[in-house]
Amino acid sequence: MMFDFDKVINRVGTNCAKWDTITQQNKPQDVLPMWVADMDFQSPQAIEEAIQKRISQGIYGYSIIPDEYYDAVISWMARRHDFDVKKDWIVPTPGVVCAIKVCVNAFTKENDAIIINKPVYYPFDFSIELNHRKIVENPMIFDKGKYIMDYDAFEQSIIENDVKMFILCNPYNPIGKVWKEEELKRIGDICKKHHVLVVCDEIHQDFVYTDNVHIPFYNVDESFKEFSIILTAPSKTFNLAGLQTSNIIIADEKLKTTYQKTMDRYGISAPNFIGVIACMTAYNECELWVDEMLEYVYDNFMYFDNFLKTNLPQIQLVQPEGLYLAWVDFRKCGLNKDELEKVMLEKAKLWLDEGYIFGTGGEGFERFNLAIPRSVLEDACQRLLKAFQ
């Protein structure tokens, strides 16, 4: 490998959400945080150099987004995902969660119903509830180690609740599912039939493993462009979350105009100039870094899986199709959610995102962030062994 992902970097004292909130959140001082979804890897050096070059000018005034920025996004989507994106489809936005809230406000009214699968990334709930919309749950079915959707229940819930929007997660945080083309087709056909807008969170699009392939929602069927919006960002792929830069892809002109007007109404502007430089550089110059990082993270998954099978067979890793987040089944340990959380924090000394916070179907699971140096993962495994052996 050309890049050193084994290097352990001390992030304490950098206002880091993962490491600098231990005391603030009343966690044990010797806890190992593996909860929030950012990496403990340094971003590619080319990004650091591009940012340093720009800030060395010393003037940080108003800036524009150059054509080269859009070219970089378009080129990345074409190379990595066979996704033909047009420049006028792209709306730069300061973050995917921000974009979800813009969509909720732009395309639904108070008390409208929005459907989501469960367990799922919890800001979906916040985005709906804070804007006084109604959550309709469509729980996933966990069968033989795989997650599948009940399409009949999905459609019935849409009809019964007059659902206006579906927020889809692909790859699916936290369960690691990468939706297959035929699954996306079925979802899209149901939503098209019942005039449901699909907001597709594809922020983890670059994290897929083995023979799994990320399929952008627009690539499934040409007509899906008429009723869907795709949310992308370089933040997960290159560890740039603090730069608050995302690219929202909206092919339908009417949908795009409504989205843009809602951003304007709430005073939400484009990403700052440092995020723009980072995104351009990432997509133009850092592809090899991504390839090696994915290989390293997948090796972490395999190490973790083998460790559990060898030492703690009662704890099972849900086989990862995507993400750098491991979804782990602790239900055979016989603990309720409060007991499991207590054991994790006080005995294993691991700070995780507890499964129950992802909603229905999450209780008894834990989400581990595996975008970490191997030595840190080895430490986490030994902590688990001590607590559960």
N, C-alpha and C positions, 0 to 999 in steps of 0.2 A: 504493500500500500504506500502511496505517496503522502498520505495525510495521517496525522497522529491523533487518533480518537481515544487512545489510552491515556492521554495527558489529563491529569486531574487539575482543575482550575478552581481556585478559591473565589467564590462569588460573594462571600460574606462582606458586608460593608459597601455594597454597590447598589443599595436600595432594591435588592433582588426579591421579587415576590416569593420565590421558592425558599430562599435561605434566610432572608432578613425579617421574616414575620413569625419566627418560631416563638419568641417571647410574647409578642403581641397577640398571637392566637392561643396562648396558654398551653403550648406543647412542651414535652420534656426537652431539656436543653441538649441531650445527647441523641435526639431523634434524627433519623435520616429521612429528609423530605424527598418523596417520589410522587408527588401529587400533581402539581400544575404541569400543563402540557407545553413546556419549553425544554430545549436540550441543554445538557451540561457540556456540550461541545462548542468550541470557538467557531464562529462563522468563518467562511472562507476568507483568506488573507486579501484576496483581490477586492472584496467589499470594504474591508478596513482601509486599504490603501486609497480607494476611490473616495471614501468619506473624508479621510485625512486631507487629501489633495484639495477637496472643495472647501473644507472649513479653514484651511490655512490662509485663504483669501481674507478672512476676518470680517466679511460683510455678510450679514444673514437677513437680508431684506426680502421683500416679496419676490416670489419666484413663479415660474410657469412650468407646465409639464411639456417637455419637448416631444416632437414626433418620434424620436428615437426610443422613448419610453414605451409607446404603443407598439413600435416595431419589435421591441424585446419581448413583450408579453405575447404578441401574435406568434413570434418565432418559437418561443418555448412551448406554447400550446400545440403548435403544429408538429414539432420534433418529438415531444414526449407523449402526446396523447392523440395524435392524428386528428386534431381539432382545428378546423378552419374558422378562425375568429376574424371578424372585420373590425377595423379601427373604430368605426362609429358605434360599435356595440359596447365598447369598454367605458365604464364609469369608475374612475379611481375614487376610492372611499377609504376613510380611516378605520378599517377593520371589518371583519365579517360579522361579528355580533352587532356592531353598529348598523350594518347593511340589513340584517334581519329585522331590526327595529324600524328601519326606514320602510322596508317592505310591508310590515304589519300596518304601519300608519298610512302608507300610500294606497294600499289595495284592499283594506278591510275597514269596517266601521266598528264603533264600540258595540260590544255584545255579539259580534260575529263569531262564528265557530272556526277554529283552526285545528287541524288534526296533526298529530305527531305520533311516531312509533315510540315505544318504551321497551327497555331502558334506553335513554338517549341523553346527549349532552344537555346539561341542566339549564344553560342560558336560553334554550328554546322556550322553556317554561316561563322564565323571567320576561322574555321579550313579549310573550302573549299576555301574561297576567298584569304586568306593569302598564300595559296599554288597554286594560279593561276589555280584553277579548276572552272568549271561552275556549278552554283547552278540551279537545276531544282526544282520548287516548286510543291507540290501536297497538296493544302489546304484541311484541314478537313472540314466536313460539320457539323454545329451545328444545331441540329434538336430536338425540344422538350426537351431541357436541356441536351442532350447527344451529344457526338462527334462520328461521323462515317466516315469511309474512302470511297471515291469514287474509287473503285477498277478498274473500266473501265478507268477512267481518269489516274490513276496510271500506268496502263499497257501501255496506249497510249503514255504517256509522256516518258516512258522508251524506247519505240520503236522509237518515233520521234527524241529523243535526243541521241540515242545510249548510254544510261546510263550505267555506269560501277559499281556504288556503291549506296546502300541505307543505310542511317543512321537512324535506328529505335530507338525510345525512349520508354521503357517499364519498369515500369510505366512511363507515359508520362508527362514530365515536359514542360509546366506549367499546362496543362488542367486536370491533375489528373486521366486520363483514365488508366485502367488496361486492356490490350488487352486480349480478349477471345481466347480460343484455335482455334476455327474455323476461327477467323480473322487472327491469326498468320499463320495458314495453308494456307489461301488464299494468303497472302503476300508472304510466302515462295515459294509457287508453281509458282507464277508469276515471282519471282526473279530467281528461278531455270530454268524456261523455257527460260529466256532471258539472262542467264549467268551474273546476277547482284550479286556482293558480298554484303552480309548483315552484317553491323556492328551494333550490338545491344547493346545499352547503357542500362544496367540493374542496374545502381547504386542505384536506389530507390527500389530495389526488396523486401526489408523487410517491406516496408510501404504499406500494403493493408488492407482494412477494410471490415466489414460485410461479405458477402458471396463471395467477390472477391478473386481470387487466382492468385498469380504470377506464370506464366508458362515460365520457361526458354526456349529460342528459340530452343535449341537442343532437348527438350523433346517433341516437336510437331511432328517431323518426323526424323527418323534416318538419312535420306539423307541430312538434312539441315546442318549437321556437315561439309559437303564437301564444302560449300560456305558461311560460316558465322563465325563470331567472337563475343564472348560475353564479355562485359566490366562490371566488378564488382569491388566493393571496400567496406571496412568497414567504410568509412569516413562519409557517411550520417547517417548510423544506430547508430553509437557510438559517433558521433560528433568529428571526428578525422581528419577533412579536412587539418588542418595545418601540419599534419605528412606525407602528400603526399604519400599515399600507396594505390595501387590498384592491382587487380588480373585479368589479361586478360586471358580468357579461349579460347584456340584454339585447336580443336580436330584434324583438318587436318594437317598432318605433313609438307606438302609443304607450306601451309599458315603460319604455325608457324615459319618455317625456314626463310621465307621471312620477317615476322614481326621482328624476332629477329635480322636478319642482318641489317634491317633498323634502329632499336634501336642502334645497334653497330656503324653504319655509322655516326649517329648524336651524338654519345657520351652520349646516354641516358642510365643510369645505374639503377640498382635495387633500391628500397626504402632504406632509411637510417635505421640504426639498431634500432632506437627508434620506427619508424613506424612498423618494423617487430615485435618487442615485443608487441606493442599495439594491432596489428592485431591478433596475436596468443592468447593473453590474452582475447581479446574481444570475439572471436569465441569460446574459450574453457570455459570461466568462467562467461560470462555476459548475458546469455540468459534470465534470469528472469527480469533483468533490461530492456531489450528490450520489453518484454511482457507488463510490467507496463508502460513503456514510450509510447507504441502504444496506450494503453487504455487511457492514459492521453491526448495525442494529439487528438485522435478521440473525446473525450469529449470536447476538445476545439473547434473542428469543429462543434459539435452539439450546443454548447453554442453560437458560432458566427452565425450559421444558424438561431437559434431561435431568437437571438437579432435582426437580419436583418428583419425577417418575422414580428416581433412584432412592431418594431420601424421605419424601413426604407424599406418597402416592394418594393419600386422601385429599390432597390439594391438587386441582387440575387446571392447567392452562387451556383456555379456549383457543384452538389452533388459529393463529393469526393469518388473515388474508391481506390485511392492510394495517395502517397506523404504526406509530412507535409506542403505543400504549397497550399493555398486556391486560387482558380481561381474565381474571382468575377466580375459579369456583371453589369456595371454602365451605359449601353447604354440608359436606360429609363430616365436618368438624363438630357439628351439633351445637353451634353457638347462635344465639339471636344477634340481631344487628348491633345492639349496644355492647354485648359481650365481645363480639368480634372486633369492634372498633377499639374497645378498651385493651384487649390483648395485643392488637397491632401497635398501639401507642405506648403501652406501659411495659409489655413483655418483649415484643419484637423490636420496639423502638423504631417503628416505621410509620411515617406520616404519608398516608395514601388518600386518594379520593375513594371514599366508601361507596360500595355499590348502590346502597339505598338512595343516595342523593340523585341517582339517574332515573329514579322512579320505578314503576311497576316492573317486576322481574329482576330488579337489581339487587335486592336484599340477599345477603350470603355471598356476594361477589366483592372483589376488590380490584381497583384499577392501578396498575404499576406503570410508571414512566421508565421505559428501557433505553431511552436516548441518553445513556450515561456511559462513562468509562467502565471497562470490564471489572476493574478492581472494586469499583463501587457496587456493581451488581453482585460480585462475590461476597462482599460485606453484607449486603441485603439478604442474600441466601442463607448465610450463617446466622443472621438474626432471626430469620424465619425458623430455621432448624432448632435453635435454642428455645423458641417459644412453643413450637408445635410437636416436637419429637415425642 
